[in-house]
Amino acid sequence: MRLHVHEWGDPGPRPLVGLHGVGTGGRIFRRLAEEGGLRILAPDLRGHGRSGWEPPWDLETHLDDVLETLPDLPPTTWLGHSFGGRLVIELAARRPELVGRAVLLDPAIRIRPDNALALAERERRRDSPDYCHSAATAMLGALAGPHAPVGALRVPTLLVVPERDPVIGPRQVERFRAAAGEALRVRRVPGGHDVHEEAFEETAAAILDFLAGDAPRVAAGGETDDDSPGSPRSRGGARWTA
């Protein structure tokens, strides 16, 4: 399926490609593109926004859609939030020549089956005209299944982890460290899972530093480069988007 693509910034040979999470859309990257002066291409994934909503909604099909929509890309930077971060890792395993750098915003690499079930049940009670709820529940289920090894990302990678209730757990961060070594930079930011909204300034600064080749080991607020404790859940009624 060819997806609807949001585009910002002046045309250039190496845009960033932004992949969103469950229940959102490519539009979540608009502020980063406009205020950061970045060229970003951000498709609405199948089941979301202006793209087609028909099944199947499995990971392989989502990757097929992205590759069909954006063919012949040179190695570029892939930016993924939550479910989109999982897609970036899967893409690196399937088509490593396309991934020049990676920016992962609290990626949902894998979530526990009980958490996936709870999120899917909550999803069934939501009412939004912006995406297909059947697609959302299927995508949440896919996140409970096997994933490509994080070692598939053999490129410079920025991992942004929220201080409150991160979806990516400490053991997953450590696996990243072991696999990526010096190629990995971890930045902690305030707020919760939707770091592009709750900690926009800190997240944007980390991304721009990383893209400029200046990705320091010291996290925002002066803390050393580290991961955050927590588990995938919602606090205070806030939405968790995979």
Contacts in CASP RR format, 6 or more apart in sequence:
PFRMAT RR
TARGET T0000
AUTHOR 0000-0000-0000
METHOD contacts of the structure
MODEL  1
MRLHVHEWGDPGPRPLVGLHGVGTGGRIFRRLAEEGGLRILAPDLRGHGR
SGWEPPWDLETHLDDVLETLPDLPPTTWLGHSFGGRLVIELAARRPELVG
RAVLLDPAIRIRPDNALALAERERRRDSPDYCHSAATAMLGALAGPHAPV
GALRVPTLLVVPERDPVIGPRQVERFRAAAGEALRVRRVPGGHDVHEEAF
EETAAAILDFLAGDAPRVAAGGETDDDSPGSPRSRGGARWTA
1 46 0 8 1.000
1 51 0 8 1.000
1 52 0 8 1.000
1 54 0 8 1.000
1 64 0 8 1.000
1 65 0 8 1.000
1 68 0 8 1.000
1 69 0 8 1.000
2 65 0 8 1.000
2 68 0 8 1.000
2 69 0 8 1.000
3 43 0 8 1.000
3 44 0 8 1.000
3 45 0 8 1.000
3 46 0 8 1.000
3 51 0 8 1.000
3 52 0 8 1.000
3 65 0 8 1.000
3 66 0 8 1.000
3 69 0 8 1.000
4 43 0 8 1.000
4 44 0 8 1.000
4 49 0 8 1.000
4 50 0 8 1.000
4 51 0 8 1.000
5 41 0 8 1.000
5 42 0 8 1.000
5 43 0 8 1.000
5 44 0 8 1.000
5 69 0 8 1.000
5 70 0 8 1.000
6 26 0 8 1.000
6 27 0 8 1.000
6 29 0 8 1.000
6 30 0 8 1.000
6 40 0 8 1.000
6 41 0 8 1.000
6 42 0 8 1.000
6 43 0 8 1.000
6 44 0 8 1.000
7 40 0 8 1.000
7 41 0 8 1.000
7 42 0 8 1.000
8 29 0 8 1.000
8 30 0 8 1.000
8 33 0 8 1.000
8 34 0 8 1.000
8 38 0 8 1.000
8 39 0 8 1.000
8 40 0 8 1.000
9 33 0 8 1.000
9 34 0 8 1.000
9 37 0 8 1.000
9 38 0 8 1.000
9 39 0 8 1.000
9 40 0 8 1.000
10 39 0 8 1.000
11 39 0 8 1.000
12 39 0 8 1.000
13 74 0 8 1.000
14 74 0 8 1.000
14 75 0 8 1.000
14 76 0 8 1.000
14 77 0 8 1.000
15 39 0 8 1.000
15 40 0 8 1.000
15 41 0 8 1.000
15 76 0 8 1.000
16 38 0 8 1.000
16 39 0 8 1.000
16 40 0 8 1.000
16 41 0 8 1.000
16 76 0 8 1.000
16 77 0 8 1.000
16 78 0 8 1.000
16 79 0 8 1.000
16 103 0 8 1.000
16 211 0 8 1.000
17 40 0 8 1.000
17 41 0 8 1.000
17 42 0 8 1.000
17 66 0 8 1.000
17 70 0 8 1.000
17 73 0 8 1.000
17 76 0 8 1.000
17 77 0 8 1.000
17 78 0 8 1.000
17 79 0 8 1.000
18 26 0 8 1.000
18 29 0 8 1.000
18 40 0 8 1.000
18 41 0 8 1.000
18 42 0 8 1.000
18 43 0 8 1.000
18 78 0 8 1.000
18 79 0 8 1.000
18 80 0 8 1.000
18 81 0 8 1.000
18 84 0 8 1.000
19 42 0 8 1.000
19 43 0 8 1.000
19 45 0 8 1.000
19 66 0 8 1.000
19 78 0 8 1.000
19 79 0 8 1.000
19 80 0 8 1.000
19 81 0 8 1.000
19 83 0 8 1.000
19 84 0 8 1.000
19 85 0 8 1.000
19 87 0 8 1.000
19 88 0 8 1.000
20 26 0 8 1.000
20 28 0 8 1.000
20 29 0 8 1.000
20 42 0 8 1.000
20 44 0 8 1.000
20 45 0 8 1.000
20 48 0 8 1.000
20 80 0 8 1.000
20 81 0 8 1.000
20 82 0 8 1.000
20 83 0 8 1.000
20 84 0 8 1.000
21 45 0 8 1.000
21 80 0 8 1.000
21 81 0 8 1.000
21 82 0 8 1.000
21 83 0 8 1.000
21 84 0 8 1.000
21 108 0 8 1.000
21 241 0 8 1.000
21 242 0 8 1.000
22 82 0 8 1.000
22 83 0 8 1.000
22 123 0 8 1.000
22 136 0 8 1.000
22 139 0 8 1.000
22 140 0 8 1.000
22 241 0 8 1.000
22 242 0 8 1.000
23 48 0 8 1.000
23 128 0 8 1.000
23 130 0 8 1.000
23 131 0 8 1.000
23 136 0 8 1.000
23 241 0 8 1.000
24 48 0 8 1.000
24 81 0 8 1.000
24 131 0 8 1.000
24 241 0 8 1.000
25 42 0 8 1.000
25 44 0 8 1.000
25 45 0 8 1.000
25 48 0 8 1.000
25 49 0 8 1.000
25 130 0 8 1.000
25 131 0 8 1.000
26 42 0 8 1.000
26 43 0 8 1.000
26 44 0 8 1.000
26 48 0 8 1.000
27 42 0 8 1.000
28 42 0 8 1.000
28 81 0 8 1.000
28 196 0 8 1.000
28 197 0 8 1.000
29 40 0 8 1.000
29 42 0 8 1.000
29 79 0 8 1.000
29 196 0 8 1.000
31 196 0 8 1.000
31 200 0 8 1.000
31 204 0 8 1.000
32 38 0 8 1.000
32 40 0 8 1.000
32 196 0 8 1.000
32 200 0 8 1.000
32 203 0 8 1.000
32 204 0 8 1.000
32 207 0 8 1.000
33 39 0 8 1.000
33 40 0 8 1.000
35 204 0 8 1.000
36 204 0 8 1.000
36 208 0 8 1.000
38 211 0 8 1.000
40 79 0 8 1.000
41 70 0 8 1.000
43 51 0 8 1.000
43 65 0 8 1.000
43 66 0 8 1.000
43 69 0 8 1.000
43 70 0 8 1.000
44 50 0 8 1.000
44 51 0 8 1.000
45 51 0 8 1.000
45 62 0 8 1.000
45 65 0 8 1.000
45 66 0 8 1.000
45 83 0 8 1.000
45 84 0 8 1.000
46 52 0 8 1.000
46 53 0 8 1.000
46 54 0 8 1.000
46 57 0 8 1.000
46 61 0 8 1.000
46 62 0 8 1.000
46 65 0 8 1.000
46 135 0 8 1.000
47 53 0 8 1.000
47 54 0 8 1.000
47 57 0 8 1.000
47 131 0 8 1.000
47 132 0 8 1.000
47 135 0 8 1.000
48 130 0 8 1.000
48 131 0 8 1.000
48 132 0 8 1.000
48 135 0 8 1.000
49 130 0 8 1.000
49 131 0 8 1.000
51 65 0 8 1.000
53 131 0 8 1.000
53 132 0 8 1.000
53 135 0 8 1.000
55 134 0 8 1.000
55 135 0 8 1.000
55 138 0 8 1.000
56 138 0 8 1.000
57 134 0 8 1.000
57 135 0 8 1.000
57 138 0 8 1.000
57 139 0 8 1.000
57 142 0 8 1.000
58 138 0 8 1.000
58 142 0 8 1.000
59 86 0 8 1.000
59 87 0 8 1.000
59 90 0 8 1.000
59 142 0 8 1.000
62 87 0 8 1.000
62 139 0 8 1.000
63 87 0 8 1.000
63 90 0 8 1.000
63 91 0 8 1.000
63 94 0 8 1.000
66 87 0 8 1.000
66 91 0 8 1.000
67 95 0 8 1.000
73 98 0 8 1.000
75 97 0 8 1.000
75 98 0 8 1.000
75 99 0 8 1.000
75 100 0 8 1.000
76 98 0 8 1.000
76 99 0 8 1.000
76 100 0 8 1.000
76 101 0 8 1.000
77 100 0 8 1.000
77 101 0 8 1.000
77 102 0 8 1.000
77 103 0 8 1.000
77 211 0 8 1.000
78 88 0 8 1.000
78 91 0 8 1.000
78 98 0 8 1.000
78 99 0 8 1.000
78 100 0 8 1.000
78 101 0 8 1.000
78 102 0 8 1.000
78 103 0 8 1.000
79 88 0 8 1.000
79 102 0 8 1.000
79 103 0 8 1.000
79 105 0 8 1.000
79 207 0 8 1.000
80 87 0 8 1.000
80 88 0 8 1.000
80 102 0 8 1.000
80 103 0 8 1.000
80 104 0 8 1.000
80 105 0 8 1.000
80 107 0 8 1.000
81 105 0 8 1.000
81 106 0 8 1.000
81 107 0 8 1.000
81 194 0 8 1.000
81 195 0 8 1.000
81 196 0 8 1.000
81 241 0 8 1.000
82 105 0 8 1.000
82 106 0 8 1.000
82 107 0 8 1.000
82 108 0 8 1.000
82 167 0 8 1.000
82 193 0 8 1.000
82 241 0 8 1.000
82 242 0 8 1.000
83 108 0 8 1.000
83 139 0 8 1.000
83 143 0 8 1.000
83 241 0 8 1.000
83 242 0 8 1.000
84 107 0 8 1.000
84 108 0 8 1.000
85 104 0 8 1.000
85 105 0 8 1.000
85 107 0 8 1.000
85 108 0 8 1.000
85 109 0 8 1.000
86 107 0 8 1.000
86 108 0 8 1.000
86 109 0 8 1.000
86 110 0 8 1.000
86 143 0 8 1.000
86 147 0 8 1.000
88 99 0 8 1.000
88 102 0 8 1.000
88 104 0 8 1.000
88 107 0 8 1.000
88 153 0 8 1.000
89 102 0 8 1.000
89 104 0 8 1.000
89 107 0 8 1.000
89 109 0 8 1.000
89 147 0 8 1.000
89 148 0 8 1.000
89 150 0 8 1.000
89 152 0 8 1.000
89 153 0 8 1.000
90 147 0 8 1.000
90 148 0 8 1.000
90 152 0 8 1.000
91 98 0 8 1.000
91 99 0 8 1.000
92 99 0 8 1.000
92 102 0 8 1.000
92 148 0 8 1.000
92 152 0 8 1.000
92 153 0 8 1.000
92 154 0 8 1.000
92 155 0 8 1.000
93 148 0 8 1.000
93 149 0 8 1.000
93 152 0 8 1.000
94 148 0 8 1.000
96 152 0 8 1.000
96 154 0 8 1.000
99 153 0 8 1.000
99 155 0 8 1.000
100 155 0 8 1.000
100 156 0 8 1.000
101 155 0 8 1.000
101 156 0 8 1.000
101 157 0 8 1.000
101 158 0 8 1.000
101 210 0 8 1.000
101 211 0 8 1.000
102 153 0 8 1.000
102 155 0 8 1.000
102 156 0 8 1.000
102 157 0 8 1.000
102 158 0 8 1.000
103 157 0 8 1.000
103 158 0 8 1.000
103 160 0 8 1.000
103 207 0 8 1.000
103 210 0 8 1.000
104 157 0 8 1.000
104 158 0 8 1.000
104 159 0 8 1.000
104 160 0 8 1.000
104 168 0 8 1.000
105 160 0 8 1.000
105 195 0 8 1.000
105 196 0 8 1.000
105 203 0 8 1.000
106 160 0 8 1.000
106 161 0 8 1.000
106 162 0 8 1.000
106 166 0 8 1.000
106 167 0 8 1.000
106 168 0 8 1.000
106 192 0 8 1.000
106 193 0 8 1.000
106 195 0 8 1.000
107 159 0 8 1.000
107 167 0 8 1.000
107 168 0 8 1.000
108 143 0 8 1.000
108 167 0 8 1.000
108 168 0 8 1.000
108 232 0 8 1.000
108 242 0 8 1.000
109 147 0 8 1.000
109 150 0 8 1.000
109 168 0 8 1.000
109 172 0 8 1.000
110 143 0 8 1.000
110 144 0 8 1.000
110 145 0 8 1.000
110 146 0 8 1.000
110 147 0 8 1.000
110 172 0 8 1.000
111 119 0 8 1.000
111 140 0 8 1.000
111 143 0 8 1.000
111 144 0 8 1.000
111 167 0 8 1.000
111 232 0 8 1.000
111 242 0 8 1.000
112 144 0 8 1.000
112 232 0 8 1.000
113 144 0 8 1.000
115 144 0 8 1.000
115 231 0 8 1.000
115 232 0 8 1.000
115 233 0 8 1.000
116 140 0 8 1.000
116 141 0 8 1.000
116 143 0 8 1.000
116 144 0 8 1.000
119 140 0 8 1.000
119 232 0 8 1.000
119 240 0 8 1.000
119 242 0 8 1.000
120 136 0 8 1.000
120 137 0 8 1.000
120 140 0 8 1.000
120 141 0 8 1.000
122 234 0 8 1.000
123 133 0 8 1.000
123 136 0 8 1.000
123 137 0 8 1.000
123 140 0 8 1.000
124 133 0 8 1.000
124 137 0 8 1.000
126 133 0 8 1.000
126 136 0 8 1.000
139 242 0 8 1.000
140 242 0 8 1.000
143 242 0 8 1.000
149 179 0 8 1.000
150 172 0 8 1.000
150 175 0 8 1.000
150 176 0 8 1.000
150 179 0 8 1.000
150 180 0 8 1.000
151 176 0 8 1.000
151 179 0 8 1.000
151 180 0 8 1.000
153 179 0 8 1.000
153 180 0 8 1.000
153 183 0 8 1.000
154 180 0 8 1.000
154 183 0 8 1.000
155 183 0 8 1.000
156 183 0 8 1.000
156 185 0 8 1.000
156 210 0 8 1.000
156 215 0 8 1.000
157 176 0 8 1.000
157 180 0 8 1.000
157 183 0 8 1.000
157 184 0 8 1.000
157 185 0 8 1.000
158 185 0 8 1.000
158 187 0 8 1.000
158 206 0 8 1.000
158 207 0 8 1.000
158 210 0 8 1.000
158 215 0 8 1.000
159 168 0 8 1.000
159 173 0 8 1.000
159 176 0 8 1.000
159 184 0 8 1.000
159 185 0 8 1.000
159 186 0 8 1.000
159 187 0 8 1.000
160 187 0 8 1.000
160 189 0 8 1.000
160 195 0 8 1.000
160 203 0 8 1.000
160 206 0 8 1.000
160 207 0 8 1.000
161 168 0 8 1.000
161 173 0 8 1.000
161 186 0 8 1.000
161 187 0 8 1.000
161 188 0 8 1.000
161 189 0 8 1.000
161 227 0 8 1.000
161 228 0 8 1.000
162 188 0 8 1.000
162 189 0 8 1.000
162 190 0 8 1.000
162 191 0 8 1.000
162 192 0 8 1.000
162 193 0 8 1.000
162 195 0 8 1.000
162 198 0 8 1.000
162 199 0 8 1.000
162 228 0 8 1.000
163 188 0 8 1.000
163 189 0 8 1.000
163 190 0 8 1.000
163 191 0 8 1.000
163 192 0 8 1.000
163 228 0 8 1.000
164 190 0 8 1.000
164 191 0 8 1.000
164 192 0 8 1.000
164 228 0 8 1.000
164 235 0 8 1.000
165 192 0 8 1.000
165 193 0 8 1.000
165 230 0 8 1.000
165 231 0 8 1.000
165 232 0 8 1.000
165 233 0 8 1.000
165 234 0 8 1.000
165 235 0 8 1.000
166 192 0 8 1.000
166 193 0 8 1.000
166 227 0 8 1.000
166 228 0 8 1.000
166 229 0 8 1.000
166 230 0 8 1.000
167 193 0 8 1.000
167 232 0 8 1.000
167 240 0 8 1.000
167 242 0 8 1.000
168 227 0 8 1.000
169 227 0 8 1.000
169 228 0 8 1.000
169 229 0 8 1.000
169 230 0 8 1.000
169 231 0 8 1.000
170 227 0 8 1.000
170 228 0 8 1.000
170 229 0 8 1.000
170 230 0 8 1.000
173 186 0 8 1.000
173 227 0 8 1.000
174 227 0 8 1.000
176 184 0 8 1.000
176 186 0 8 1.000
177 184 0 8 1.000
177 186 0 8 1.000
185 210 0 8 1.000
185 215 0 8 1.000
185 216 0 8 1.000
185 217 0 8 1.000
185 225 0 8 1.000
186 219 0 8 1.000
186 225 0 8 1.000
186 226 0 8 1.000
186 227 0 8 1.000
187 202 0 8 1.000
187 203 0 8 1.000
187 206 0 8 1.000
187 219 0 8 1.000
187 220 0 8 1.000
187 225 0 8 1.000
188 219 0 8 1.000
188 220 0 8 1.000
188 223 0 8 1.000
188 226 0 8 1.000
188 227 0 8 1.000
188 228 0 8 1.000
189 195 0 8 1.000
189 199 0 8 1.000
189 202 0 8 1.000
189 203 0 8 1.000
189 206 0 8 1.000
189 219 0 8 1.000
189 220 0 8 1.000
190 198 0 8 1.000
190 199 0 8 1.000
190 202 0 8 1.000
190 220 0 8 1.000
191 198 0 8 1.000
191 199 0 8 1.000
192 198 0 8 1.000
192 199 0 8 1.000
192 238 0 8 1.000
193 232 0 8 1.000
193 238 0 8 1.000
193 240 0 8 1.000
193 241 0 8 1.000
194 239 0 8 1.000
194 241 0 8 1.000
195 202 0 8 1.000
195 203 0 8 1.000
196 203 0 8 1.000
199 220 0 8 1.000
202 220 0 8 1.000
205 220 0 8 1.000
206 215 0 8 1.000
206 220 0 8 1.000
209 215 0 8 1.000
209 216 0 8 1.000
217 224 0 8 1.000
217 225 0 8 1.000
218 224 0 8 1.000
218 225 0 8 1.000
219 225 0 8 1.000
219 226 0 8 1.000
232 240 0 8 1.000
233 240 0 8 1.000
234 240 0 8 1.000
END
